[in-house]
Amino acid sequence: MKQQEIIDNYRDLPIGKYEEICRLCETPMTEVDRKVGIVAILTGLTEDEVLHLPLETFTLYSAKACFLEEECPENLVPSVSKVYHVGDFTLVPTMDIRKVTTAQYVDFQTFAQDRDHRLVEILSCFLIPKGMDYNEGYDVLEVHKAIREEMSYAEVLALTAFFFRRWRESIQATLISSMREVRKIRSRETRERVWKKILERMDSMTSGDGSQTSTE
C-alpha cells in the first residue's frame, strides 16, 4: 500500500478536521483507539484502513500527529487579509466593530458562550460574502461548510482572536465614553448605580475575554 500523506501541523489542518479530533477526544475510548481515530482523520483513511497499516507506518503517523499536543501559536497567521477566497465565497472581514449589526451582535454573543467549540460560527459572524449583508442573500450554513473544509485551524484561531481583541477594544472605548456621560447624570443614586455597573464591566474586561457585553 502506498504511504499516505498525513497532516502534521496546524497550518495545514482544516478547522473541520480539528473539530472532528476534538469530538473524538471527548469520547470515552482507549488511548490506542483514539490514536487510530486521529491518524484516520489526519490521513483521510478509514479506521479499518489504518488498522491494516504496517505497525511501523502507524507508529510514524502517530509521531507526526504529536503536534496536536502543543498549543497552536496565533502568530502562524501574521495579519488579517482584506478578503478570503473560501470555496465559492469571497469573504470580507468586518474590520470596524462599530458597523456590526444587531444580528451579528446577537449571534456572536450566542456562539461566544461556547467559544472553544464554535470557532467556525464565531468567525462567520465577521466574515461576510462580498456585496452581501450579514445572513442575507446567502446560506450561512454553506459559509460554515466552506470555512470548515478550506480554512486551517491556525487561520481560524488567529482570526477569532483578532475579532475578540477588536470587540474588547470597542467595549473599552464605549465604557470610557460612558464614564464621561455618567458625570452629567443629576440623580446621585442613578449616577452611583450606573458608575458601579461600569466599574464592574471594566473589572470583567481585565479578567475575561470581553465577549460578554451589557445593554444596561
SULNOR-V544129 format. One line per field, one symbol per residue. phi: phi as a letter, one per 20 degrees, with the letter a starting at -180 (. if undefined). psi: psi as a letter, one per 40 degrees, with the letter a starting at -180 (. if undefined). burial: 1 if it has 9 or more other ideal C-beta (glycine too) atoms within 8 Angstrom, else 0. Layout:
BEGIN
phi=???
psi=???
burial=???
END
This chain:
BEGIN
phi=.ffefcfcbffdeggffffffffffeefafffffffffffffdneffffffefggffffffffffffffdfeffffcfbeefbcecmeddedfeedffefefffgffgfffffcgfdcgffffffdddggndeglcnbeffffgffffecdfgffffffffffffffffffffffffffffgfeffffffffffgffffffffffedcemfecdef
psi=hhhiihhfiddehidddddddddddehhiidddddddddddddeiidddddeiiddddddddddeedeeiihhdedgdihidihhhbeihhhigdhdeehiddddddddddedfddefdddddedehhhheiihfheihddddddddddehiddddddddddddddddddddddddddddddeehdhddddddddddddddddddeeaeedhiie.
burial=000001100100111111111101000000000111111111101010110010001100110110100001000110000001010010111100100000011011101100100111111111111001010001000111111100111111111111110111111100100110010010000010011011001101100001100000
END
